[in-house]
Each structure stands twice: as structure tokens, then as C-alpha cells.
Amino acid sequence: MYKSLGKHVNEIKAEDVTVTFLRYSYPRELFKNLSAMGIDMEERYPGIHYAKGDVLFPIQIIVTKDLDRKKHASLRIITRKANEEDVRQFLMDTVGTEEPGDLHNIDAILQVSVSANSEVYRKVRNC
């Protein structure tokens, strides 16, 4: 068995992997290309599309602008087009969080979001 960086290549099974793409807007051309390859997309929830067809891994494409603002603030803020309302919602949702794992996840989301939306965070911080 091959080793890569000290781990076995097959340590994670294909059925345990999901590929997720996050987009701010609807990726019309991507969906058209996937359809031409025999992979259709099904929108099971507003903004959350799942691949149907013969794919190696389950695929979901999330269109962040179509997500529910209150339910999915954490996903809405990790694009380059986060807005103040979404940032404020996410920050309010995280107040009082104490679990180390949850705090780590919050930190990771904020690192991505702040680096992509520094101007929005300046506005939020100054209010």
C-alpha cells in the first residue's frame, strides 16, 4: 500500500468523501457542462444542489446568495461577496460558543471570510 505524508492512500474511503463547491451566483455554464457529461443537478434545498448520475464522489454545489440568511450565515460569509447583514448574523449566532471544536470551526470560517471581505469587516467593527 502506498504512503503519502505518513498516511495510507486508501485511509479515507471514497464513500466517505463529498466534494463541495461554493459559489456566490448560480454557475449556469458549469451545470450545462455537467449535464452534457450525464450529470444532472437537483436542488434539494434553496441554494443547495446535488449531483445525480455516475460520479466518483457525491458532489454538492452551494449557491450562497440563494441560501437562507438565518440558517446558513456561516456559508454565506465565505465568499468574496459577503455583506454586513450576513457577517452580523454569523457573529450573533456564535456568541456564547464555548466548545473548543466549535470555536476552531468559527475561527476557520472567520479567517476565510475576513481575508476575502476585509472592507466589510472594517465596517462591522467600526459600528
MDAnalysis code that builds the backbone (N, CA, C; Angstrom):
import MDAnalysis as mda
import numpy as np

u = mda.Universe.empty(381, n_residues=127, atom_resindex=np.repeat(np.arange(127), 3), trajectory=True)
u.add_TopologyAttr("name", ["N", "CA", "C"] * 127)
u.add_TopologyAttr("resid", np.arange(1, 128))
u.add_TopologyAttr("resname", ["MET", "TYR", "LYS", "SER", "LEU", "GLY", "LYS", "HIS", "VAL", "ASN", "GLU", "ILE", "LYS", "ALA", "GLU", "ASP", "VAL", "THR", "VAL", "THR", "PHE", "LEU", "ARG", "TYR", "SER", "TYR", "PRO", "ARG", "GLU", "LEU", "PHE", "LYS", "ASN", "LEU", "SER", "ALA", "MET", "GLY", "ILE", "ASP", "MET", "GLU", "GLU", "ARG", "TYR", "PRO", "GLY", "ILE", "HIS", "TYR", "ALA", "LYS", "GLY", "ASP", "VAL", "LEU", "PHE", "PRO", "ILE", "GLN", "ILE", "ILE", "VAL", "THR", "LYS", "ASP", "LEU", "ASP", "ARG", "LYS", "LYS", "HIS", "ALA", "SER", "LEU", "ARG", "ILE", "ILE", "THR", "ARG", "LYS", "ALA", "ASN", "GLU", "GLU", "ASP", "VAL", "ARG", "GLN", "PHE", "LEU", "MET", "ASP", "THR", "VAL", "GLY", "THR", "GLU", "GLU", "PRO", "GLY", "ASP", "LEU", "HIS", "ASN", "ILE", "ASP", "ALA", "ILE", "LEU", "GLN", "VAL", "SER", "VAL", "SER", "ALA", "ASN", "SER", "GLU", "VAL", "TYR", "ARG", "LYS", "VAL", "ARG", "ASN", "CYS"])
u.atoms.positions = np.array([
    [0.850, -1.178, 0.000],
    [0.000, 0.000, 0.000],
    [0.894, 1.239, 0.000],
    [0.519, 2.232, -0.801],
    [1.280, 3.477, -0.887],
    [1.105, 4.310, 0.365],
    [2.140, 5.063, 0.685],
    [2.054, 6.002, 1.798],
    [2.305, 7.400, 1.269],
    [1.540, 8.341, 1.793],
    [1.704, 9.740, 1.415],
    [1.670, 10.574, 2.680],
    [2.749, 11.286, 2.951],
    [2.841, 12.104, 4.158],
    [2.521, 11.306, 5.415],
    [2.954, 10.058, 5.430],
    [2.782, 9.239, 6.616],
    [1.400, 8.614, 6.750],
    [0.515, 8.793, 5.769],
    [-0.818, 8.197, 5.849],
    [-1.016, 7.257, 4.673],
    [-1.846, 6.280, 4.863],
    [-2.165, 5.354, 3.782],
    [-3.053, 6.032, 2.761],
    [-2.806, 5.741, 1.495],
    [-3.572, 6.350, 0.409],
    [-5.054, 6.038, 0.542],
    [-5.403, 4.847, 0.910],
    [-6.808, 4.433, 0.990],
    [-7.380, 4.566, 2.399],
    [-6.777, 5.413, 3.214],
    [-7.241, 5.572, 4.588],
    [-8.661, 6.137, 4.631],
    [-8.984, 7.021, 3.709],
    [-10.336, 7.574, 3.625],
    [-11.023, 6.928, 2.432],
    [-12.142, 6.293, 2.677],
    [-12.873, 5.597, 1.625],
    [-13.628, 6.602, 0.753],
    [-13.766, 6.267, -0.520],
    [-14.456, 7.150, -1.470],
    [-15.866, 7.474, -1.002],
    [-16.554, 6.521, -0.408],
    [-17.938, 6.769, 0.037],
    [-18.011, 7.708, 1.243],
    [-16.851, 8.004, 1.857],
    [-16.807, 8.941, 2.984],
    [-16.417, 10.355, 2.548],
    [-16.300, 10.570, 1.245],
    [-15.870, 11.862, 0.721],
    [-17.038, 12.528, -0.012],
    [-17.199, 13.818, 0.201],
    [-18.142, 14.636, -0.560],
    [-17.374, 15.836, -1.080],
    [-17.558, 16.149, -2.348],
    [-16.921, 17.315, -2.944],
    [-17.950, 18.444, -2.948],
    [-17.575, 19.572, -2.370],
    [-18.484, 20.709, -2.274],
    [-17.856, 21.911, -2.956],
    [-18.641, 22.543, -3.819],
    [-18.245, 23.789, -4.464],
    [-19.130, 24.886, -3.913],
    [-18.537, 25.990, -3.548],
    [-19.287, 27.154, -3.084],
    [-19.171, 28.248, -4.130],
    [-20.308, 28.780, -4.512],
    [-20.359, 29.875, -5.484],
    [-21.316, 30.923, -4.965],
    [-21.025, 32.174, -5.226],
    [-21.961, 33.231, -4.856],
    [-23.174, 33.201, -5.777],
    [-22.926, 33.070, -7.067],
    [-24.026, 33.089, -8.033],
    [-24.188, 31.718, -8.690],
    [-25.313, 31.550, -9.329],
    [-25.658, 30.290, -9.975],
    [-24.685, 29.993, -11.117],
    [-23.996, 28.834, -11.086],
    [-22.983, 28.514, -12.103],
    [-23.612, 27.854, -13.343],
    [-24.314, 28.642, -14.130],
    [-25.073, 28.141, -15.282],
    [-24.219, 27.302, -16.234],
    [-23.030, 27.809, -16.595],
    [-22.162, 27.079, -17.541],
    [-21.673, 25.756, -16.940],
    [-21.334, 25.766, -15.672],
    [-20.894, 24.533, -15.016],
    [-22.007, 23.495, -15.041],
    [-23.224, 23.905, -14.724],
    [-24.347, 22.972, -14.734],
    [-24.599, 22.445, -16.145],
    [-24.447, 23.317, -17.142],
    [-24.631, 22.902, -18.530],
    [-23.576, 21.867, -18.917],
    [-22.316, 22.113, -18.537],
    [-21.241, 21.169, -18.836],
    [-21.435, 19.836, -18.112],
    [-21.856, 19.894, -16.860],
    [-22.116, 18.654, -16.120],
    [-23.241, 17.864, -16.777],
    [-24.281, 18.553, -17.198],
    [-25.409, 17.900, -17.870],
    [-24.947, 17.212, -19.153],
    [-24.070, 17.857, -19.904],
    [-23.542, 17.272, -21.134],
    [-22.737, 16.005, -20.849],
    [-22.202, 15.906, -19.641],
    [-21.445, 14.719, -19.227],
    [-22.353, 13.659, -18.598],
    [-23.665, 13.918, -18.562],
    [-24.601, 12.958, -17.996],
    [-24.820, 13.126, -16.506],
    [-24.395, 14.256, -15.963],
    [-24.571, 14.517, -14.538],
    [-25.570, 15.653, -14.384],
    [-26.729, 15.334, -13.864],
    [-27.750, 16.347, -13.635],
    [-27.679, 16.820, -12.193],
    [-28.087, 18.055, -11.981],
    [-28.074, 18.641, -10.648],
    [-29.504, 18.778, -10.147],
    [-29.699, 18.442, -8.884],
    [-31.012, 18.533, -8.250],
    [-30.919, 19.508, -7.077],
    [-31.772, 20.523, -7.075],
    [-31.807, 21.472, -5.965],
    [-32.747, 20.917, -4.904],
    [-32.168, 20.336, -3.855],
    [-32.976, 19.729, -2.791],
    [-33.426, 20.754, -1.761],
    [-32.623, 21.781, -1.576],
    [-32.923, 22.872, -0.648],
    [-32.548, 24.157, -1.374],
    [-33.161, 25.275, -1.036],
    [-32.808, 26.519, -1.721],
    [-31.302, 26.788, -1.667],
    [-30.671, 26.832, -2.847],
    [-29.253, 27.123, -2.950],
    [-28.334, 25.923, -2.816],
    [-28.874, 24.740, -2.539],
    [-28.043, 23.552, -2.346],
    [-28.418, 22.510, -3.392],
    [-27.468, 22.271, -4.302],
    [-27.686, 21.396, -5.454],
    [-26.830, 20.142, -5.310],
    [-27.420, 18.989, -5.633],
    [-26.710, 17.721, -5.547],
    [-26.615, 17.083, -6.923],
    [-25.467, 16.457, -7.199],
    [-25.266, 15.779, -8.474],
    [-26.034, 14.469, -8.493],
    [-26.679, 14.221, -9.618],
    [-27.353, 12.939, -9.862],
    [-26.688, 12.317, -11.072],
    [-26.348, 11.074, -10.957],
    [-25.694, 10.405, -12.074],
    [-24.471, 9.656, -11.588],
    [-23.660, 9.234, -12.531],
    [-22.488, 8.422, -12.234],
    [-21.298, 9.327, -11.899],
    [-21.089, 9.554, -10.603],
    [-19.975, 10.387, -10.139],
    [-19.116, 9.584, -9.170],
    [-17.831, 9.864, -9.166],
    [-16.906, 9.150, -8.277],
    [-17.209, 9.442, -6.813],
    [-17.461, 10.730, -6.495],
    [-17.786, 11.157, -5.140],
    [-19.103, 11.910, -5.190],
    [-19.870, 11.900, -4.091],
    [-21.037, 12.778, -4.043],
    [-20.589, 14.227, -4.226],
    [-21.330, 14.973, -5.025],
    [-20.985, 16.365, -5.308],
    [-22.160, 17.240, -4.932],
    [-21.856, 18.316, -4.237],
    [-22.874, 19.331, -3.981],
    [-22.312, 20.679, -4.395],
    [-23.183, 21.496, -4.966],
    [-22.807, 22.853, -5.342],
    [-23.726, 23.781, -4.572],
    [-23.116, 24.667, -3.808],
    [-23.877, 25.576, -2.957],
    [-23.788, 26.979, -3.547],
    [-24.957, 27.546, -3.836],
    [-25.054, 28.909, -4.347],
    [-25.384, 29.784, -3.145],
    [-24.366, 30.455, -2.612],
    [-24.510, 31.115, -1.317],
    [-25.544, 32.233, -1.310],
    [-25.710, 32.948, -2.412],
    [-26.691, 34.047, -2.400],
    [-28.122, 33.537, -2.317],
    [-28.345, 32.256, -2.616],
    [-29.684, 31.674, -2.557],
    [-29.987, 30.986, -1.222],
    [-29.009, 30.935, -0.335],
    [-29.197, 30.273, 0.959],
    [-30.012, 31.140, 1.910],
    [-30.702, 30.484, 2.822],
    [-31.438, 31.185, 3.866],
    [-30.442, 31.924, 4.754],
    [-30.672, 33.208, 4.940],
    [-29.751, 34.078, 5.677],
    [-29.562, 33.619, 7.127],
    [-30.620, 33.233, 7.795],
    [-30.513, 32.854, 9.209],
    [-29.935, 31.446, 9.385],
    [-30.338, 30.516, 8.534],
    [-29.883, 29.132, 8.674],
    [-28.440, 28.919, 8.220],
    [-28.004, 29.696, 7.240],
    [-26.724, 29.405, 6.602],
    [-25.768, 30.595, 6.583],
    [-25.782, 31.393, 7.630],
    [-24.901, 32.564, 7.678],
    [-23.433, 32.153, 7.540],
    [-23.067, 31.025, 8.102],
    [-21.661, 30.602, 8.039],
    [-21.220, 30.325, 6.608],
    [-22.110, 29.827, 5.771],
    [-21.759, 29.585, 4.369],
    [-21.832, 30.862, 3.542],
    [-22.767, 31.731, 3.879],
    [-22.949, 32.965, 3.107],
    [-21.761, 33.918, 3.250],
    [-21.008, 33.802, 4.354],
    [-19.908, 34.751, 4.559],
    [-18.567, 34.264, 4.021],
    [-18.493, 33.065, 3.473],
    [-17.192, 32.590, 2.981],
    [-17.065, 32.719, 1.466],
    [-17.662, 33.766, 0.922],
    [-17.440, 34.139, -0.465],
    [-16.850, 35.540, -0.472],
    [-16.436, 35.986, -1.617],
    [-15.878, 37.342, -1.738],
    [-16.967, 38.403, -1.698],
    [-18.212, 37.981, -1.650],
    [-19.319, 38.936, -1.697],
    [-20.159, 38.910, -0.430],
    [-19.527, 38.642, 0.703],
    [-20.250, 38.674, 1.974],
    [-20.746, 40.088, 2.223],
    [-21.899, 40.192, 2.888],
    [-22.390, 41.528, 3.215],
    [-22.480, 41.686, 4.728],
    [-22.658, 42.923, 5.147],
    [-22.661, 43.225, 6.578],
    [-23.730, 42.444, 7.331],
    [-24.913, 42.355, 6.760],
    [-26.012, 41.660, 7.437],
    [-25.663, 40.198, 7.706],
    [-25.062, 39.533, 6.729],
    [-24.671, 38.131, 6.909],
    [-23.558, 37.988, 7.943],
    [-22.585, 38.898, 7.903],
    [-21.492, 38.856, 8.876],
    [-22.049, 39.057, 10.281],
    [-22.911, 40.037, 10.437],
    [-23.504, 40.297, 11.757],
    [-24.316, 39.090, 12.241],
    [-25.073, 38.463, 11.345],
    [-25.857, 37.283, 11.708],
    [-24.941, 36.165, 12.191],
    [-23.853, 35.913, 11.458],
    [-22.918, 34.871, 11.853],
    [-22.308, 35.171, 13.219],
    [-21.884, 36.400, 13.420],
    [-21.278, 36.764, 14.707],
    [-22.278, 36.612, 15.846],
    [-23.529, 36.998, 15.615],
    [-24.561, 36.841, 16.660],
    [-24.806, 35.352, 16.947],
    [-24.792, 34.530, 15.895],
    [-25.016, 33.085, 16.060],
    [-23.911, 32.432, 16.876],
    [-22.723, 33.009, 16.871],
    [-21.584, 32.376, 17.540],
    [-21.347, 32.879, 18.963],
    [-22.067, 33.909, 19.375],
    [-21.920, 34.439, 20.734],
    [-22.250, 33.331, 21.741],
    [-21.399, 33.160, 22.705],
    [-21.625, 32.168, 23.749],
    [-21.077, 30.787, 23.428],
    [-20.514, 30.605, 22.266],
    [-19.940, 29.310, 21.901],
    [-18.703, 29.058, 22.751],
    [-18.639, 27.869, 23.351],
    [-17.514, 27.563, 24.236],
    [-16.786, 26.271, 23.890],
    [-17.411, 25.399, 23.114],
    [-16.781, 24.121, 22.766],
    [-15.528, 24.367, 21.925],
    [-14.389, 23.773, 22.299],
    [-13.156, 24.001, 21.542],
    [-13.282, 23.675, 20.049],
    [-13.938, 22.587, 19.714],
    [-14.111, 22.225, 18.302],
    [-14.941, 23.252, 17.554],
    [-16.010, 23.736, 18.184],
    [-16.848, 24.762, 17.566],
    [-16.082, 26.066, 17.408],
    [-15.304, 26.425, 18.419],
    [-14.501, 27.650, 18.344],
    [-13.468, 27.556, 17.226],
    [-12.897, 26.378, 17.054],
    [-11.936, 26.161, 15.968],
    [-12.611, 26.352, 14.612],
    [-13.814, 25.806, 14.454],
    [-14.558, 25.956, 13.197],
    [-14.922, 27.416, 12.940],
    [-15.355, 28.107, 13.975],
    [-15.686, 29.537, 13.849],
    [-14.459, 30.312, 13.404],
    [-13.326, 30.022, 14.020],
    [-12.081, 30.698, 13.661],
    [-11.719, 30.446, 12.200],
    [-11.867, 29.219, 11.744],
    [-11.548, 28.883, 10.351],
    [-12.457, 29.642, 9.387],
    [-13.749, 29.689, 9.696],
    [-14.700, 30.418, 8.846],
    [-14.339, 31.897, 8.806],
    [-14.036, 32.468, 9.957],
    [-13.693, 33.890, 10.009],
    [-12.393, 34.190, 9.258],
    [-11.411, 33.311, 9.342],
    [-10.160, 33.539, 8.613],
    [-10.422, 33.635, 7.116],
    [-11.219, 32.721, 6.588],
    [-11.543, 32.739, 5.161],
    [-12.343, 33.987, 4.821],
    [-13.349, 34.278, 5.612],
    [-14.244, 35.389, 5.322],
    [-13.553, 36.741, 5.444],
    [-12.781, 36.937, 6.494],
    [-12.109, 38.224, 6.704],
    [-11.102, 38.478, 5.584],
    [-10.360, 37.457, 5.191],
    [-9.362, 37.675, 4.137],
    [-10.022, 38.019, 2.806],
    [-11.234, 37.548, 2.562],
    [-11.936, 37.824, 1.306],
    [-12.796, 39.082, 1.372],
    [-13.085, 39.569, 2.576],
    [-14.038, 40.675, 2.741],
    [-13.570, 41.689, 3.777],
    [-12.318, 42.088, 3.710],
    [-11.765, 42.947, 4.759],
    [-12.532, 44.258, 4.912],
    [-13.006, 44.832, 3.832],
    [-13.740, 46.097, 3.912],
    [-15.052, 45.936, 4.690],
    [-15.746, 44.838, 4.477],
    [-16.996, 44.570, 5.200],
    [-16.714, 44.459, 6.688],
    [-15.637, 43.786, 7.058],
    [-15.306, 43.622, 8.475],
    [-14.879, 44.939, 9.107],
    [-14.228, 45.822, 8.347],
    [-13.899, 47.154, 8.867],
    [-15.177, 47.894, 9.210],
    [-16.162, 47.812, 8.334],
    [-17.442, 48.491, 8.583],
    [-18.146, 47.911, 9.807],
    [-18.157, 46.596, 9.922],
    [-18.808, 45.941, 11.067],
    [-18.104, 46.313, 12.364],
    [-16.799, 46.324, 12.350],
    [-16.027, 46.638, 13.544],
    [-16.206, 48.090, 13.969],
    [-16.373, 48.984, 13.036],
    [-16.485, 50.409, 13.353],
    [-17.889, 50.853, 13.757],
    [-18.825, 49.958, 13.711],
    [-20.211, 50.337, 14.096],
    [-20.471, 50.091, 15.564],
])
